[in-house]
């Protein structure tokens, strides 16, 4: 029912109010005796005036002020018409839950007092409002005991129904539990909207349960080299160079030995002028032996290092060379150079 429906005929409304609010069929004395404690005539007149003021405010869509006027009437005497207009104001103020409640009461009162227009339109309003009422679902953690939940400051059962009917607008949810951090959240719902809020109640810092210590992470595995170690090439290269040196000195010794065999028919009786050649031959013999030993050991060690090293896809580039007559030569005219 709209505000226009029940305020269409002010005369009709006034007649209803006069009949209900200001009955005059009994003499004054009899009325006073029959209605001891009832509102005074002055109160009833003020209620009638407030009712009409409420109708005017409804037409101006000043629903808050209209509600105040109808509530003033209700304090004097409640009628199905007054209840209907209370509900109508609440509906337009977004108080949908309260509006449905008042429309249903207005319908019940109208049945008793046989007020046809209210009886017809009050249930229609209630039915139209119900689908518009927002629904809020609050889920609390199942593993937390003693949870207290409030909605807009009012306690609610945390394990109650899945849905709570609320009016459109912003609502505040708070939840507490022993040794738990307080949960607080504001949620806004529009007409016909449904939302689910999950309550989180983490343990306070000083009350956290003993948690297993973190497992020690294994040390990072050493990544094997991508090929034989450089040491295998270095040691092996030195061994090869030493063998080359031994060969060189052996050739030099052999050449001197041939010269001395021609100059000295007897091995132990060489002319004095051949003494330098004899000394050089002895030196080359010593160097040959030394380089031979170093070469054999170096090559052998290089082979061992190469054989025991992890295999890779691409061995590092390495080179070792024995250069004769190189600048800075230090091995009997030879220089050992390498690149790795």
C-alpha positions in Angstrom: 0.0 0.0 0.0 1.4 3.4 -0.9 1.1 6.5 1.2 -1.4 7.8 -1.3 -3.7 4.9 -0.8 -4.4 5.4 2.9 -4.2 9.2 2.7 -6.4 9.5 -0.4 -9.4 10.5 1.6 -8.6 12.6 4.6 -12.2 12.6 5.6 -12.3 8.8 5.6 -9.1 8.6 7.7 -10.4 11.2 10.1 -13.6 9.4 10.5 -11.7 6.2 11.4 -9.5 8.1 13.8 -12.4 9.8 15.4 -14.1 6.5 15.9 -11.0 4.8 17.3 -9.1 7.6 19.0 -12.0 9.8 20.2 -15.1 7.6 20.9 -18.0 9.7 22.2 -20.9 7.3 22.4 -20.7 7.2 26.2 -21.4 10.0 28.6 -18.3 11.6 30.0 -18.6 10.0 33.4 -19.3 6.6 32.1 -16.5 6.8 29.7 -14.1 7.8 32.4 -15.2 4.8 34.5 -15.1 2.3 31.6 -11.8 3.5 30.4 -9.9 4.2 33.6 -6.3 4.9 32.8 -7.0 5.4 29.0 -5.5 8.4 27.2 -7.1 11.8 27.9 -9.1 13.6 25.3 -6.2 16.0 25.0 -3.8 13.2 24.2 -6.3 11.8 21.6 -6.6 15.1 19.9 -2.8 15.5 19.8 -2.6 11.9 18.3 -5.1 12.8 15.6 -3.1 15.9 14.7 0.2 14.0 14.6 -1.4 11.4 12.3 -2.4 14.0 9.7 1.1 15.6 10.0 2.6 12.2 9.3 0.5 11.8 6.2 1.6 15.2 4.9 5.3 14.3 5.5 4.8 11.0 3.7 3.6 12.9 0.6 6.8 15.0 0.8 8.8 11.8 1.2 10.2 13.0 4.4 10.1 9.5 5.8 12.2 10.1 9.0 10.0 12.9 10.2 6.9 11.1 9.2 8.0 8.0 11.3 8.4 10.3 14.3 4.9 11.5 14.0 3.4 8.1 13.6 5.4 6.8 16.6 3.9 9.7 18.6 0.4 8.4 17.6 1.3 4.8 18.5 2.2 5.9 22.0 -1.4 7.1 22.5 -3.2 4.2 20.7 -2.1 1.7 18.1 -4.4 0.9 15.2 -4.0 -1.2 12.1 -3.7 2.1 10.1 -1.0 3.5 12.4 0.9 0.2 12.2 0.7 0.2 8.4 2.2 3.7 8.2 4.9 2.9 10.6 5.9 0.0 8.4 5.7 2.1 5.2 8.1 4.7 6.7 10.5 2.0 7.8 10.4 0.4 4.4 11.4 3.7 2.7 14.2 4.3 5.3 15.8 1.0 4.5 14.6 -0.7 7.7 13.4 -3.7 5.7 13.3 -6.2 8.6 11.4 -3.9 10.9 9.0 -3.0 8.0 8.1 -6.6 7.3 7.5 -7.2 11.0 5.1 -4.2 11.2 3.3 -5.1 8.0 2.6 -8.6 9.4 1.4 -7.1 12.7 -0.8 -4.6 10.8 -2.3 -7.5 8.8 -3.0 -9.4 12.1 -4.6 -6.4 13.7 -6.7 -5.7 10.6 -8.1 -9.2 10.7 -9.2 -8.6 14.3 -10.6 -5.1 13.7 -11.8 -5.9 10.1 -10.0 -3.1 8.4 -10.2 -4.2 4.8 -7.7 -1.9 3.1 -4.9 -2.7 5.5 -5.8 -6.4 5.4 -5.4 -6.4 1.6 -2.3 -4.4 1.2 -0.1 -5.1 4.2 0.7 -8.7 3.1 1.4 -7.5 -0.4 4.0 -5.0 1.0 5.6 -7.7 3.2 5.9 -10.1 0.3 7.5 -7.5 -1.9 10.1 -6.6 0.7 11.3 -10.1 1.8 13.4 -10.8 -1.4 15.1 -7.4 -0.9 16.5 -8.2 2.5 20.3 -8.9 2.4 21.7 -12.1 3.8 24.9 -12.3 5.7 26.7 -15.6 6.5 29.4 -15.6 9.2 31.7 -18.6 9.4 33.8 -19.1 12.5 36.8 -21.5 12.7 35.6 -25.0 13.9 38.8 -25.7 15.8 38.5 -22.7 18.1 36.5 -23.0 21.3 34.6 -20.3 23.1 34.1 -18.0 20.2 31.9 -14.9 20.8 30.5 -13.0 17.9 28.6 -9.7 17.7 26.9 -8.1 14.8 26.5 -4.3 15.1 27.2 -4.8 18.8 24.5 -7.4 19.3 25.6 -10.9 20.3 24.7 -13.7 17.8 25.1 -17.4 18.0 28.3 -18.3 16.1 27.0 -21.8 15.4 23.5 -20.6 14.6 21.8 -20.6 11.2 23.9 -20.2 8.1 22.3 -16.9 7.1 21.5 -13.8 9.1 19.0 -11.3 7.7 20.3 -7.7 7.9 19.1 -4.4 6.6 20.9 -2.8 3.6 24.0 -0.8 4.6 27.2 -1.2 6.5 27.5 -3.7 9.4 30.3 -4.4 11.8 31.3 -7.9 12.8 33.5 -8.6 15.8 34.7 -12.0 17.2 36.8 -12.9 20.2 38.1 -16.0 21.8 40.5 -16.7 24.6 44.2 -16.3 23.7 43.2 -15.2 20.2 43.5 -12.0 18.3 40.3 -10.0 18.0 38.5 -10.1 14.7 36.8 -7.0 13.4 35.4 -6.3 10.0 32.9 -3.9 8.4 30.8 -5.2 5.5 28.4 -3.3 3.3 25.4 -5.0 1.6 22.9 -3.7 -0.9 19.3 -4.8 -1.3 19.0 -8.5 -2.2 22.8 -9.0 -1.8 24.3 -12.0 0.0 27.8 -12.1 1.4 29.9 -14.6 3.4 32.5 -13.5 6.0 35.1 -15.9 7.3 36.2 -15.1 10.8 39.9 -15.5 11.4 41.2 -15.8 15.0 45.0 -16.3 15.0 46.8 -17.2 18.3 48.3 -14.3 20.1 52.1 -14.0 19.7 52.8 -15.2 23.2 50.4 -18.2 23.1 51.4 -19.8 19.8 51.6 -23.5 20.0 54.9 -25.2 19.9 55.7 -25.7 16.3 58.3 -28.3 15.1 61.7 -26.6 14.5 62.5 -26.1 10.9 64.4 -28.9 9.4 68.0 -28.3 8.7 68.5 -27.9 5.1 71.2 -30.1 3.6 74.3 -28.2 2.5 74.2 -27.4 -1.2 75.8 -30.1 -3.3 79.0 -29.2 -4.9 78.6 -29.1 -8.6 81.3 -31.2 -10.2 83.4 -29.5 -12.8 82.4 -29.8 -16.4 85.5 -31.8 -17.3 88.9 -33.1 -16.1 90.5 -30.6 -13.6 93.1 -28.2 -14.9 95.7 -29.9 -12.6 95.5 -33.0 -14.8 96.5 -31.0 -17.9 99.1 -29.0 -16.0 100.9 -32.0 -14.4 100.5 -34.0 -17.5 101.8 -31.2 -19.7 104.9 -30.7 -17.5 105.5 -34.4 -17.7 105.3 -34.3 -21.5 107.5 -31.2 -21.6 110.1 -32.9 -19.3 110.2 -36.0 -21.6 110.7 -33.7 -24.6 113.5 -32.0 -22.7 115.0 -35.4 -21.8 114.9 -36.4 -25.5 116.5 -33.1 -26.5 119.4 -33.5 -23.9 119.8 -37.1 -24.9 120.3 -36.0 -28.6 122.8 -33.4 -27.5 124.7 -36.0 -25.4 124.7 -38.4 -28.3 126.1 -35.8 -30.6 128.9 -35.0 -28.2 129.6 -38.7 -27.6 130.0 -39.2 -31.4 132.5 -36.3 -31.6 134.5 -37.6 -28.7 134.6 -41.1 -30.1 136.4 -39.7 -33.2 138.7 -37.4 -31.2 139.5 -39.8 -28.5 140.5 -43.3 -29.8 140.7 -44.4 -26.2 137.8 -43.5 -24.0 139.9 -42.6 -21.0 142.6 -40.7 -22.9 141.1 -37.6 -24.6 143.3 -34.6 -25.5 143.0 -31.7 -23.1 141.3 -29.5 -25.8 138.3 -31.9 -25.6 137.8 -31.4 -21.9 134.9 -28.9 -22.5 133.1 -31.4 -24.7 133.6 -34.1 -22.0 132.1 -31.8 -19.3 129.2 -30.9 -21.6 128.5 -34.5 -22.2 128.3 -35.2 -18.5 126.0 -32.2 -18.0 123.7 -33.4 -20.8 123.7 -36.9 -19.3 122.6 -35.5 -15.9 119.9 -33.3 -17.5 118.6 -36.2 -19.5 118.2 -38.4 -16.5 116.5 -35.6 -14.4 114.1 -34.7 -17.2 113.3 -38.3 -17.9 112.4 -38.9 -14.2 110.3 -35.7 -14.1 108.6 -36.6 -17.3 107.7 -40.1 -16.3 106.3 -38.9 -13.0 104.4 -36.0 -14.5 102.8 -38.0 -17.3 101.8 -40.7 -14.8 100.3 -38.2 -12.3 98.4 -36.5 -15.2 97.0 -39.8 -16.3 95.8 -40.6 -12.8 94.2 -37.1 -12.3 92.5 -37.3 -15.7 91.2 -40.8 -15.0 89.7 -40.0 -11.6 88.2 -36.6 -12.4 84.4 -36.3 -13.1 83.6 -36.4 -16.8 82.1 -33.3 -18.4 80.8 -32.3 -21.8 83.4 -29.8 -22.5 86.9 -29.9 -20.9 88.6 -26.7 -20.4 91.1 -25.6 -23.0 94.6 -26.0 -21.8 98.0 -26.1 -23.5 101.6 -26.5 -22.4 104.5 -25.9 -24.8 108.3 -26.2 -24.5 109.8 -23.5 -26.7 113.5 -23.5 -27.5 115.4 -20.2 -27.4 112.4 -18.3 -26.1 112.9 -14.9 -24.3 113.4 -15.6 -20.6 114.5 -19.2 -21.3 115.3 -21.0 -18.1 115.8 -24.7 -18.9 119.0 -25.0 -20.8 117.8 -22.6 -23.5 114.1 -23.7 -23.3 111.0 -21.9 -21.9 107.9 -23.6 -20.6 104.7 -21.7 -21.6 101.0 -22.7 -21.1 97.5 -21.5 -21.7 94.5 -22.7 -19.6 
